[in-house]
């Protein structure tokens, strides 16, 4: 589960980063606002990926990282207000996130 969830978040960092110029160019968002918002979301995804993908951590920290990742998915979907394509991309990544959690819990190696 750690590897699956971390992989989803790393790919999501790339998509968030690519959405910043789209928000500036197509949606005419302020470059500062788009950069700060996208940067915060991307940094949060990186931190959560590091926490969820780290072996040997307790269930409490991993559970917190899973909840934080789920909240991040909601935030990415919410960016669809500025860049409508992010609605679809956010839903796709949320589905990948939930599938990674489901598969990870279903096929846990003892």
One Martini backbone bead per residue (centre of mass of N, CA, C, O) as a GRO file, in nm:
protein
  110
    1UNK     BB    1   0.058   0.063  -0.020
    2UNK     BB    2   0.285   0.263  -0.003
    3UNK     BB    3   0.370   0.259  -0.301
    4UNK     BB    4   0.101   0.331  -0.433
    5UNK     BB    5   0.042   0.601  -0.290
    6UNK     BB    6   0.308   0.743  -0.362
    7UNK     BB    7   0.274   0.727  -0.670
    8UNK     BB    8   0.018   0.892  -0.696
    9UNK     BB    9   0.139   1.153  -0.569
   10UNK     BB   10   0.371   1.200  -0.767
   11UNK     BB   11   0.191   1.231  -1.018
   12UNK     BB   12   0.029   1.467  -0.897
   13UNK     BB   13   0.255   1.672  -0.891
   14UNK     BB   14   0.281   1.698  -1.195
   15UNK     BB   15  -0.009   1.794  -1.252
   16UNK     BB   16  -0.002   2.044  -1.075
   17UNK     BB   17   0.237   2.179  -1.218
   18UNK     BB   18   0.086   2.187  -1.503
   19UNK     BB   19  -0.162   2.371  -1.396
   20UNK     BB   20  -0.035   2.648  -1.353
   21UNK     BB   21  -0.008   2.759  -1.649
   22UNK     BB   22  -0.307   2.717  -1.712
   23UNK     BB   23  -0.420   2.916  -1.504
   24UNK     BB   24  -0.276   3.162  -1.628
   25UNK     BB   25  -0.355   3.140  -1.935
   26UNK     BB   26  -0.662   3.045  -1.943
   27UNK     BB   27  -0.783   3.164  -1.650
   28UNK     BB   28  -0.634   3.428  -1.553
   29UNK     BB   29  -0.454   3.392  -1.325
   30UNK     BB   30  -0.260   3.474  -1.090
   31UNK     BB   31   0.065   3.393  -1.066
   32UNK     BB   32   0.087   3.394  -0.759
   33UNK     BB   33  -0.162   3.227  -0.687
   34UNK     BB   34  -0.096   2.979  -0.860
   35UNK     BB   35   0.185   2.920  -0.740
   36UNK     BB   36   0.109   2.893  -0.444
   37UNK     BB   37  -0.115   2.685  -0.463
   38UNK     BB   38   0.040   2.472  -0.628
   39UNK     BB   39   0.284   2.453  -0.435
   40UNK     BB   40   0.131   2.355  -0.187
   41UNK     BB   41   0.006   2.102  -0.311
   42UNK     BB   42   0.273   1.972  -0.404
   43UNK     BB   43   0.414   1.968  -0.128
   44UNK     BB   44   0.201   1.801   0.016
   45UNK     BB   45   0.228   1.553  -0.166
   46UNK     BB   46   0.526   1.498  -0.099
   47UNK     BB   47   0.500   1.463   0.205
   48UNK     BB   48   0.289   1.238   0.200
   49UNK     BB   49   0.456   1.041   0.031
   50UNK     BB   50   0.681   1.016   0.243
   51UNK     BB   51   0.500   0.911   0.476
   52UNK     BB   52   0.352   0.669   0.330
   53UNK     BB   53   0.639   0.542   0.205
   54UNK     BB   54   0.747   0.480   0.488
   55UNK     BB   55   0.913   0.251   0.644
   56UNK     BB   56   0.842   0.159   0.983
   57UNK     BB   57   0.582   0.283   1.058
   58UNK     BB   58   0.321   0.359   1.217
   59UNK     BB   59  -0.023   0.353   1.205
   60UNK     BB   60  -0.072   0.647   1.284
   61UNK     BB   61   0.094   0.786   1.061
   62UNK     BB   62  -0.034   0.641   0.822
   63UNK     BB   63  -0.325   0.729   0.880
   64UNK     BB   64  -0.271   1.030   0.858
   65UNK     BB   65  -0.169   1.021   0.562
   66UNK     BB   66  -0.434   0.913   0.441
   67UNK     BB   67  -0.609   1.149   0.525
   68UNK     BB   68  -0.440   1.372   0.390
   69UNK     BB   69  -0.469   1.254   0.102
   70UNK     BB   70  -0.776   1.283   0.090
   71UNK     BB   71  -0.783   1.589   0.128
   72UNK     BB   72  -0.613   1.648  -0.121
   73UNK     BB   73  -0.813   1.542  -0.329
   74UNK     BB   74  -1.028   1.756  -0.269
   75UNK     BB   75  -0.849   2.002  -0.338
   76UNK     BB   76  -0.797   1.925  -0.634
   77UNK     BB   77  -1.090   1.929  -0.721
   78UNK     BB   78  -1.133   2.235  -0.638
   79UNK     BB   79  -0.947   2.351  -0.876
   80UNK     BB   80  -1.180   2.344  -1.094
   81UNK     BB   81  -1.270   2.639  -1.068
   82UNK     BB   82  -1.022   2.735  -1.247
   83UNK     BB   83  -0.960   2.434  -1.372
   84UNK     BB   84  -1.177   2.222  -1.515
   85UNK     BB   85  -0.986   1.971  -1.565
   86UNK     BB   86  -0.947   1.911  -1.251
   87UNK     BB   87  -1.196   1.754  -1.202
   88UNK     BB   88  -1.116   1.502  -1.360
   89UNK     BB   89  -0.830   1.460  -1.244
   90UNK     BB   90  -0.917   1.446  -0.947
   91UNK     BB   91  -1.101   1.198  -0.976
   92UNK     BB   92  -0.887   1.008  -1.081
   93UNK     BB   93  -0.694   1.033  -0.834
   94UNK     BB   94  -0.900   0.948  -0.623
   95UNK     BB   95  -0.944   0.666  -0.739
   96UNK     BB   96  -0.648   0.578  -0.716
   97UNK     BB   97  -0.623   0.620  -0.413
   98UNK     BB   98  -0.852   0.425  -0.323
   99UNK     BB   99  -0.735   0.179  -0.471
  100UNK     BB  100  -0.465   0.167  -0.320
  101UNK     BB  101  -0.587   0.121  -0.044
  102UNK     BB  102  -0.755  -0.128  -0.107
  103UNK     BB  103  -0.525  -0.309  -0.219
  104UNK     BB  104  -0.335  -0.284   0.024
  105UNK     BB  105  -0.537  -0.415   0.231
  106UNK     BB  106  -0.602  -0.679   0.074
  107UNK     BB  107  -0.266  -0.736  -0.001
  108UNK     BB  108  -0.121  -0.794   0.256
  109UNK     BB  109   0.192  -0.841   0.389
  110UNK     BB  110   0.311  -1.005   0.677
   0.00000   0.00000   0.00000
